Amino acid sequence: MMRKVSLLLLGLCILATVTPVMARTLEEVMLEMEKGAANLKDVKGVQKVKFMMEREMVTVTNTFVAKTPDKFKAEASIPIPGTKKVQKVLTVCDGKTIWQETMAPEERKVIRMKLTDVAGKLDEYQQKILGSGAGMIGVDALLKLANADYDLKVTGTTTLGGKTMDVLEGKLKTTAKPGQMTLPTPAKIKYLVGASDGFVYKVEGWDKAGKNILEISYENIKFNTGVPDKTFSYQPPKKVEVIDAAEVAPYLIK
């Protein structure tokens, strides 16, 4: 169960008070995101994902680094509901293979998925997630796909961490495909997008009753620091079971 949850989180991909000023249009915000994505070579920082699991709100912390077009590495700390235990999961993608190591001593194993094995088996959303460093880079393409499921509108601006943010909000369309998102699918969603760099710094989601069921935020973000390719090299530990995932990556299964 926890392995499935940890894998789901990377599919992702991944996101105050509103200032009463003239808001930009959705098209203008999208254009700014495209410009930011074009200049983005690598990004690293801490991603926090809060979501409902087994009737309990849990917070998963991912310390990550990602590099365009398709390399990423994330060390996740996943609380186990109903206990004080935390499971550690390491995920690495070098652009050809995704490795995921469950680091608990009692259940230490590695899942290996060659990207050639899933060629042609992923839909558009899954391809964008995988090609964006599990949602950590290339967020402009992911937001465009979210716009297909939500009637997104720019509702104003706000400040987060000293940065000016464009606020995008929307409700789930009746035409949206069930399970399009790997995390809980909110009935209402809000994005905070950096006005100067087009990066999605925070995502919040609510169910039909108005209860918060999803929150994704980023801390200590650094762009274009010159991350070397060797960062994404991985060698399974000796005497640890390696499982080949011939089917679609578990964290992308709907």
C-alpha positions in Angstrom: 0.0 0.0 0.0 2.7 2.4 1.0 4.8 1.5 -2.0 1.8 2.4 -4.3 1.3 5.7 -2.4 4.9 6.7 -2.7 5.0 5.9 -6.4 1.7 7.8 -6.9 3.1 11.0 -5.4 5.7 11.4 -8.1 3.1 11.4 -10.8 2.4 13.8 -10.4 3.8 16.3 -11.2 3.9 18.7 -9.8 1.9 23.3 -6.8 -3.1 34.5 1.2 -4.6 37.2 0.7 -5.5 38.4 -2.8 -4.2 41.8 -3.8 -6.8 44.0 -5.4 -5.0 44.9 -8.6 -5.8 44.3 -12.3 -5.3 40.6 -12.9 -3.6 39.3 -16.1 -5.6 37.0 -18.4 -5.1 33.3 -18.4 -3.4 33.5 -21.8 -0.9 36.0 -20.4 -0.1 33.8 -17.5 0.3 30.8 -19.7 2.6 32.7 -22.0 4.8 33.7 -19.0 4.9 30.0 -18.0 6.0 29.0 -21.4 8.8 31.6 -21.3 9.9 30.4 -17.9 9.9 26.8 -19.1 12.0 27.7 -22.1 14.7 29.1 -19.8 14.6 26.4 -17.2 17.5 23.9 -17.3 17.2 22.5 -13.8 15.5 23.0 -10.5 15.9 21.7 -7.0 14.2 22.2 -3.7 11.7 20.7 -1.3 8.2 19.7 -2.3 5.5 19.1 0.3 2.4 17.2 -0.6 -0.6 17.1 1.8 -3.5 14.8 0.8 -6.2 12.7 2.3 -5.3 9.0 2.8 -7.4 6.5 4.8 -9.4 9.5 6.3 -6.3 11.1 7.5 -4.5 14.2 6.1 -0.8 13.2 5.6 2.2 15.3 4.6 4.8 13.8 2.3 8.1 15.7 1.9 10.1 15.3 -1.3 13.7 16.6 -1.5 14.2 16.8 -5.2 16.4 17.8 -8.1 15.2 17.7 -11.7 16.8 18.5 -15.1 15.3 19.0 -18.5 14.2 17.3 -20.4 13.6 14.1 -18.4 15.9 13.5 -15.5 14.9 13.7 -11.8 15.8 12.5 -8.3 13.6 12.6 -5.2 14.0 11.4 -1.7 10.6 11.1 -0.1 9.6 10.9 3.6 6.1 9.3 3.8 4.3 9.0 7.1 2.4 5.8 7.7 -1.2 6.5 8.7 -2.1 5.5 12.2 1.5 5.2 13.3 4.5 7.5 14.1 6.6 5.7 11.5 8.0 7.3 8.3 8.9 5.4 5.2 11.8 6.6 3.1 11.6 6.2 -0.7 14.3 7.1 -3.3 13.3 7.6 -6.9 15.8 8.3 -9.7 15.3 8.7 -13.4 18.3 9.1 -15.8 16.1 9.6 -18.9 16.1 5.9 -19.8 15.3 4.1 -16.6 13.3 4.9 -13.5 14.6 3.3 -10.3 12.6 3.4 -7.0 14.1 2.1 -3.8 12.0 1.4 -0.7 14.6 2.1 2.0 12.8 0.5 5.1 15.1 -2.3 6.5 12.2 -4.8 6.8 11.0 -4.2 3.2 14.0 -3.0 1.2 13.6 -3.6 -2.5 14.1 -1.8 -5.8 11.6 -1.4 -8.7 13.1 -0.8 -12.1 11.2 0.4 -15.1 12.8 0.9 -18.5 11.0 3.7 -20.3 11.2 1.8 -23.6 8.9 -0.9 -21.9 6.1 1.6 -21.5 6.4 3.3 -24.9 2.9 3.7 -26.4 1.2 2.7 -23.1 0.9 6.2 -21.6 -1.8 8.8 -22.4 -1.1 12.5 -22.9 -1.3 13.4 -19.2 1.1 10.5 -18.2 3.6 11.4 -20.9 3.7 15.0 -19.7 4.1 13.9 -16.1 7.0 11.6 -17.0 8.6 14.1 -19.4 8.4 16.9 -16.8 10.5 15.3 -14.1 7.4 13.9 -12.4 5.7 17.3 -12.5 8.7 19.2 -11.0 9.7 20.9 -14.3 7.8 21.8 -17.4 4.8 22.7 -15.4 3.4 24.9 -18.2 2.4 21.8 -20.1 0.8 20.2 -17.1 -1.2 23.3 -16.3 -2.5 23.3 -19.9 -3.8 19.8 -19.3 -5.3 20.9 -16.0 -7.1 23.7 -17.8 -8.8 21.0 -20.0 -10.4 19.6 -16.8 -11.0 22.8 -14.9 -12.5 26.1 -16.0 -9.4 28.1 -14.8 -9.5 31.8 -14.5 -7.0 34.4 -13.1 -8.7 35.8 -10.0 -6.0 38.2 -8.8 -2.5 38.4 -7.4 -1.0 37.6 -4.0 2.4 37.4 -2.3 4.0 34.2 -1.2 7.5 34.1 0.3 8.1 37.7 -0.8 7.3 36.8 -4.5 4.3 38.1 -6.5 2.0 35.3 -7.6 -0.8 35.1 -10.1 -3.8 33.3 -8.6 -5.6 30.8 -10.8 -8.8 29.2 -9.7 -11.3 26.8 -11.3 -14.0 24.2 -10.8 -13.9 20.7 -12.2 -15.7 20.4 -15.5 -18.4 17.8 -16.0 -16.5 16.6 -19.0 -13.3 15.9 -17.0 -12.1 12.3 -17.1 -12.3 10.5 -13.8 -8.9 9.7 -12.4 -7.0 12.1 -14.7 -5.0 13.2 -11.6 -3.0 10.5 -9.7 -3.7 12.3 -6.4 -7.2 13.0 -5.1 -9.2 14.9 -7.8 -10.5 18.2 -6.3 -13.8 19.6 -7.2 -12.2 23.1 -6.9 -8.6 24.0 -7.4 -6.3 26.9 -7.0 -2.8 27.6 -8.3 -0.2 30.2 -7.3 2.0 30.9 -10.2 5.2 33.1 -10.0 4.5 36.3 -11.9 8.2 36.7 -12.8 9.2 33.1 -13.5 6.0 31.2 -14.3 6.7 28.5 -11.8 3.8 26.9 -9.9 4.7 27.4 -6.2 1.5 26.1 -4.7 -1.6 24.1 -5.5 -4.7 23.7 -3.3 -7.7 21.5 -3.8 -11.1 21.1 -2.2 -13.9 18.5 -2.5 -17.5 19.3 -3.3 -18.2 20.0 0.4 -15.4 22.6 0.5 -13.1 20.4 2.5 -9.4 20.8 1.7 -8.1 17.4 0.3 -4.9 18.4 -1.5 -2.1 20.9 -1.1 1.3 20.9 -2.9 3.9 23.6 -2.1 7.6 24.2 -2.7 10.4 25.5 -0.5 14.0 26.6 -1.0 13.6 26.5 -4.8 16.7 27.1 -6.9 16.8 27.4 -10.7 19.6 26.7 -13.2 22.4 25.9 -10.8 24.2 23.6 -13.3 23.2 20.2 -12.0 25.5 17.5 -13.5 24.1 14.4 -15.2 25.9 12.2 -12.7 23.4 13.3 -10.1 20.9 11.0 -11.7 23.1 7.9 -11.8 21.9 5.0 -9.7 23.2 1.5 -8.8 21.0 -0.8 -6.8 22.4 -1.9 -3.4 23.9 -5.4 -3.3 21.7 -8.2 -2.1 18.5 -6.1 -2.6 15.7 -7.6 -4.7 15.2 -5.8 -8.0 11.7 -6.0 -9.5 11.2 -5.2 -13.2 8.0 -3.2 -13.9 7.1 -4.3 -17.4 3.7 -2.5 -17.2 2.9 1.2 -17.0 4.7 2.8 -14.0 2.6 2.2 -10.9 2.7 5.8 -9.8 1.1 6.7 -13.1 -1.7 4.2 -13.1 -5.1 5.8 -12.8 
